[in-house]
Amino acid sequence: MNSKEDMSVDASLGPIQYIVVGFPGNKFKGEIIPALGDLVKAGLIRVMDLAFVQKDADGSMLIVELEELADDEAAPFGAFEKEIGDLLNDDDLLAAAEALEPGSSAAVLVWENLWASKFADALRGADGVLMAWDHIPYAAVQAVMAAATKPAE
């Protein structure tokens, strides 16, 4: 799908996820953008919504959605222009901003896992019901892997 017009209510969808990635001290590093673009270009994900939040040192909050960026600011995000938008509402973005420490910012990203859409369709077709879903933190996986490779005593 290449445009909002191609998206219909009956369209097949892979799992939809979101993340809020904080940047303490507003230290956003640009290598995130090409890495996200690579996922889009490879057909693994589709960016569905993207916004930025910031909490100033005095606690005031700023919300900026992708379409509100100036052309030069939005240019790096052109490779994965969001397809639907409006999945994140003001309450979502305010909650993300409120969770920030003063002097920090965050990106809020909603994406579809295109790689899993056929499997998701098969589950829905089989009247499967998602009973549980979670994320295993990187640190937990690293700890298990380290323990598995540790020589027996």
QUIVENWO-V427038 format. One record per helix or strand of 3 or more residues. SS is the DSSP state (hx for helix, st for strand). FROM is the first residue (numbers start at 1). LEN is the number of residues. Records with the same first field share a line. If there is no record, write none. Layout:
SS = FROM-LEN, FROM-LEN
//
This chain:
hx = 4-3, 24-3, 31-11, 66-3, 71-10, 90-9, 114-12, 138-12
st = 16-8, 45-11, 61-5, 104-10
//
